[in-house]
Amino acid sequence: MAKYKLIVLINAIEGREDEFNNWFTNQHVPDVLTIPGMKTAQRFELAEHQREGAKKEFRFLTLYDVETDDLPWVINEMKIRQGTPQMVSTDTIAPPASIHFFEPITELVTSAED
């Protein structure tokens, strides 16, 4: 079974962050994880401290682990479900968003400290 990461970089409409985060965490992530092949999800918020000159275009990141031998099917299933009762939408997302699937090109490498 092939493994992928789905990377979602996104922002909430200013002033609606609480509503956005509630929807994303409690509605959207569970909806996405009902799609066969979508295995795990974890959300992140941009840390206050960044490298000098780093762009701060997106405030929120979600990492999904995907395992499938038919990624086009998973992508199509997400498209079919979007905005339906199976994958409820929200009007709290500020465009643009960045949503991409990645596949590994190396094995996972750990530090010598571990």
Number of C-alpha atoms within 10 A of each C-alpha: 9 12 15 18 19 16 17 17 19 19 21 20 13 11 9 13 14 12 14 21 18 11 16 20 15 11 16 19 18 15 18 22 16 12 17 13 21 18 15 15 18 11 15 11 13 12 9 6 7 10 6 6 6 8 8 10 12 17 13 17 18 19 16 21 18 25 18 16 12 11 16 10 13 18 12 11 14 16 12 12 16 16 12 10 9 17 20 15 16 13 10 19 18 14 10 11 15 12 12 10 15 12 11 10 6 6 6 6 6 7 5 5 4 4
